[in-house]
Amino acid sequence: MPGADVGTPHPAFVAEQYEKLTANTKIRLASYRKYNRILNGTIISSPESKLCEK
């Protein structure tokens, strides 16, 4: 990959490893995949305002 650091893993590899760690049972994997299907490209972000701070 041009411009990538030699020691930097490919993002798809990192995502695959993350999934293996967090979806390590059949029930978790099924729930994780259902969750991803429901999100379907949704972007979630934190609010920029500091409503909870005094």
N, C-alpha and C positions, 0 to 999 in steps of 0.2 A: 504494500500500500504506500504510494508516494507521500512523503512528508510525515509519515508516522514514525514514532520513536521505535527503535529496535526492541526495547524491553516492554513496550506497551501492548497488552493483549487486545485482540480485536473485540469490539463491543458485543458482537454476537456470542463470542466465547464467554465473556463475562456474564451475560444474561443467562446463558445455558448453565453455567456453574451456579449462579444464584438460584435458578429454578431447582437444580438438583438438591441444594441445601434446604430450601424452604418448602418444597413439595416432595418430601421424602417418603410419603405413604400414598397409597392409592386414593384414599379419601381426601387428603390435602391436595394431591395433584388434580383430582376432579374439581374440587372447589376453586383452586387457582385458575384452572382453564375456564371455568364458568364465569368467574370474576373478570377475566380478561376479555371474554366474549361480550359481557355486558358493557364494559367500558368502551370497547370498540372505537378507540382513538380519542376518547375524552381526555382533556388536559385538566389536571387538578393543580391549583396553586394556593399558596397562603395569601390571605389578605394583606395589602400593603399598609393599611392603617394600623395604628397601635391601640385598638379599642380596649384591650385587656390591661394595658399599662396605665398606671396613675400618673 
